């Protein structure tokens, strides 16, 4: 089986994601995509009744993620200057990234898939866009390849 995670990493390096400062597009994109995942779900209580009250928090999360995604796009499209991102506590930051991976893997298991399956989907999606246009959005000057 082909390792699509390695293939995706190679594509990401090609478009400009490299070791260095935290990338605005990657960090903001993480938040935006999480909101899109929530938005693709319908929530209800056991027994089929609609989910009210706390459900408003989910709606608010989606709205907030849309705003963060819009900011990401403005930075990506060079309509807004990128921000300097400083990690406050590297151990905690890495632990939280590990938690993201944990939950991604749990959701993959729920779907009967693997992280490699999702990496393959991502590769295919990126390659489709790459053929249509230059996707060097990671090249925003903040710790990645210069333009």
C-alpha positions as a Markdown table, in Angstrom:
| # | Residue | x | y | z |
|---|---|---|---|---|
| 1 | Unk | 0.0 | 0.0 | 0.0 |
| 2 | Unk | 1.3 | 3.4 | -1.0 |
| 3 | Unk | 2.0 | 5.8 | 2.0 |
| 4 | Unk | -0.2 | 8.7 | 1.1 |
| 5 | Unk | 0.9 | 10.6 | 4.2 |
| 6 | Unk | 4.5 | 10.7 | 2.8 |
| 7 | Unk | 3.1 | 11.7 | -0.6 |
| 8 | Unk | 1.0 | 14.5 | 1.0 |
| 9 | Unk | 4.0 | 15.7 | 2.9 |
| 10 | Unk | 6.0 | 15.9 | -0.3 |
| 11 | Unk | 3.3 | 17.9 | -2.0 |
| 12 | Unk | 3.0 | 20.2 | 1.0 |
| 13 | Unk | 6.8 | 20.9 | 0.9 |
| 14 | Unk | 6.5 | 21.5 | -2.8 |
| 15 | Unk | 3.9 | 24.2 | -2.3 |
| 16 | Unk | 5.9 | 25.8 | 0.5 |
| 17 | Unk | 5.2 | 24.2 | 3.9 |
| 18 | Unk | 8.6 | 23.9 | 5.5 |
| 19 | Unk | 10.3 | 23.7 | 8.9 |
| 20 | Unk | 10.2 | 27.2 | 10.5 |
| 21 | Unk | 7.7 | 29.5 | 12.0 |
| 22 | Unk | 4.1 | 28.5 | 12.4 |
| 23 | Unk | 2.4 | 29.0 | 9.1 |
| 24 | Unk | -0.6 | 31.3 | 9.2 |
| 25 | Unk | -2.4 | 29.4 | 6.4 |
| 26 | Unk | -1.9 | 26.0 | 8.2 |
| 27 | Unk | -2.9 | 27.2 | 11.6 |
| 28 | Unk | -6.0 | 29.2 | 10.5 |
| 29 | Unk | -6.9 | 26.5 | 8.0 |
| 30 | Unk | -6.9 | 23.9 | 10.8 |
| 31 | Unk | -9.6 | 25.9 | 12.7 |
| 32 | Unk | -11.6 | 26.6 | 9.5 |
| 33 | Unk | -11.7 | 23.0 | 8.4 |
| 34 | Unk | -12.8 | 21.9 | 11.9 |
| 35 | Unk | -15.8 | 24.2 | 11.6 |
| 36 | Unk | -16.6 | 22.8 | 8.1 |
| 37 | Unk | -16.5 | 19.3 | 9.5 |
| 38 | Unk | -19.0 | 20.2 | 12.2 |
| 39 | Unk | -21.1 | 22.0 | 9.6 |
| 40 | Unk | -21.4 | 18.7 | 7.6 |
| 41 | Unk | -23.1 | 17.0 | 10.6 |
| 42 | Unk | -26.7 | 17.2 | 11.8 |
| 43 | Unk | -27.0 | 16.9 | 15.6 |
| 44 | Unk | -30.1 | 15.5 | 17.3 |
| 45 | Unk | -30.9 | 14.1 | 20.7 |
| 46 | Unk | -31.4 | 10.3 | 21.3 |
| 47 | Unk | -35.0 | 9.6 | 20.2 |
| 48 | Unk | -34.8 | 12.0 | 17.2 |
| 49 | Unk | -35.7 | 15.4 | 18.9 |
| 50 | Unk | -33.8 | 18.4 | 17.6 |
| 51 | Unk | -30.8 | 19.6 | 19.4 |
| 52 | Unk | -31.4 | 23.0 | 21.1 |
| 53 | Unk | -29.7 | 25.0 | 23.7 |
| 54 | Unk | -26.1 | 23.8 | 23.5 |
| 55 | Unk | -26.6 | 23.4 | 19.8 |
| 56 | Unk | -26.3 | 27.1 | 19.5 |
| 57 | Unk | -22.6 | 26.7 | 20.6 |
| 58 | Unk | -22.1 | 24.4 | 17.6 |
| 59 | Unk | -23.7 | 27.1 | 15.3 |
| 60 | Unk | -21.5 | 29.7 | 16.9 |
| 61 | Unk | -18.4 | 27.5 | 16.3 |
| 62 | Unk | -19.3 | 27.2 | 12.6 |
| 63 | Unk | -19.8 | 30.9 | 12.3 |
| 64 | Unk | -16.5 | 31.6 | 14.0 |
| 65 | Unk | -14.6 | 29.1 | 11.9 |
| 66 | Unk | -16.1 | 30.7 | 8.8 |
| 67 | Unk | -14.6 | 34.1 | 10.0 |
| 68 | Unk | -11.2 | 32.5 | 10.7 |
| 69 | Unk | -11.3 | 30.8 | 7.2 |
| 70 | Unk | -12.1 | 34.1 | 5.6 |
| 71 | Unk | -9.1 | 35.6 | 7.4 |
| 72 | Unk | -6.9 | 32.7 | 6.2 |
| 73 | Unk | -8.1 | 33.4 | 2.6 |
| 74 | Unk | -7.3 | 37.1 | 2.8 |
| 75 | Unk | -3.8 | 36.3 | 4.0 |
| 76 | Unk | -3.4 | 33.5 | 1.4 |
| 77 | Unk | -4.5 | 35.9 | -1.3 |
| 78 | Unk | -2.2 | 38.6 | 0.0 |
| 79 | Unk | -5.0 | 41.0 | 0.8 |
| 80 | Unk | -3.9 | 41.0 | 4.4 |
| 81 | Unk | -0.5 | 40.9 | 6.0 |
| 82 | Unk | 0.3 | 37.6 | 7.7 |
| 83 | Unk | 0.6 | 37.6 | 11.5 |
| 84 | Unk | 3.6 | 36.7 | 13.6 |
| 85 | Unk | 2.7 | 33.6 | 15.5 |
| 86 | Unk | 4.6 | 32.7 | 18.7 |
| 87 | Unk | 4.1 | 29.4 | 20.5 |
| 88 | Unk | 3.6 | 30.2 | 24.2 |
| 89 | Unk | 4.5 | 26.7 | 25.4 |
| 90 | Unk | 6.1 | 24.3 | 22.9 |
| 91 | Unk | 5.3 | 21.2 | 25.0 |
| 92 | Unk | 1.7 | 22.1 | 25.3 |
| 93 | Unk | 1.4 | 23.1 | 21.7 |
| 94 | Unk | 2.9 | 19.8 | 20.5 |
| 95 | Unk | 0.5 | 18.0 | 23.0 |
| 96 | Unk | -2.5 | 19.8 | 21.5 |
| 97 | Unk | -1.4 | 18.9 | 17.9 |
| 98 | Unk | -1.1 | 15.3 | 19.1 |
| 99 | Unk | -4.7 | 15.5 | 20.4 |
| 100 | Unk | -5.8 | 16.8 | 17.0 |
| 101 | Unk | -4.2 | 13.7 | 15.4 |
| 102 | Unk | -5.8 | 11.5 | 18.1 |
| 103 | Unk | -9.3 | 12.8 | 17.2 |
| 104 | Unk | -8.7 | 12.7 | 13.5 |
| 105 | Unk | -7.7 | 9.0 | 13.8 |
| 106 | Unk | -10.8 | 8.3 | 16.0 |
| 107 | Unk | -13.1 | 9.9 | 13.4 |
| 108 | Unk | -11.3 | 7.9 | 10.6 |
| 109 | Unk | -12.0 | 4.7 | 12.6 |
| 110 | Unk | -15.6 | 5.8 | 13.0 |
| 111 | Unk | -15.8 | 6.1 | 9.2 |
| 112 | Unk | -14.1 | 2.7 | 8.6 |
| 113 | Unk | -11.0 | 4.5 | 7.2 |
| 114 | Unk | -7.4 | 5.3 | 8.1 |
| 115 | Unk | -5.4 | 8.4 | 8.2 |
| 116 | Unk | -3.7 | 7.2 | 5.1 |
| 117 | Unk | -7.1 | 7.0 | 3.3 |
| 118 | Unk | -7.7 | 10.7 | 4.2 |
| 119 | Unk | -4.2 | 11.6 | 3.1 |
| 120 | Unk | -4.9 | 10.0 | -0.2 |
| 121 | Unk | -8.2 | 12.0 | -0.5 |
| 122 | Unk | -6.2 | 15.1 | 0.3 |
| 123 | Unk | -3.5 | 14.4 | -2.2 |
| 124 | Unk | -6.1 | 13.9 | -4.9 |
| 125 | Unk | -7.8 | 17.1 | -4.0 |
| 126 | Unk | -4.6 | 19.1 | -3.9 |
| 127 | Unk | -3.4 | 17.6 | -7.2 |
| 128 | Unk | -6.7 | 18.6 | -8.9 |
| 129 | Unk | -6.3 | 22.2 | -7.7 |
| 130 | Unk | -2.6 | 22.2 | -8.5 |
| 131 | Unk | -3.4 | 21.3 | -12.2 |
| 132 | Unk | -5.9 | 24.1 | -12.3 |
| 133 | Unk | -3.7 | 26.8 | -10.8 |
| 134 | Unk | -0.5 | 27.4 | -8.9 |
| 135 | Unk | -1.3 | 26.7 | -5.2 |
| 136 | Unk | 1.8 | 28.2 | -3.6 |
| 137 | Unk | -0.3 | 29.8 | -0.9 |
| 138 | Unk | 2.0 | 28.4 | 1.7 |
| 139 | Unk | 4.6 | 30.8 | 0.4 |
| 140 | Unk | 3.3 | 33.8 | 2.4 |
| 141 | Unk | 6.4 | 35.1 | 4.1 |
| 142 | Unk | 6.1 | 33.8 | 7.6 |
| 143 | Unk | 8.5 | 30.9 | 8.0 |
| 144 | Unk | 8.1 | 29.2 | 4.7 |
| 145 | Unk | 9.7 | 29.3 | 1.3 |
| 146 | Unk | 10.0 | 32.9 | -0.1 |
| 147 | Unk | 8.1 | 33.7 | -3.3 |
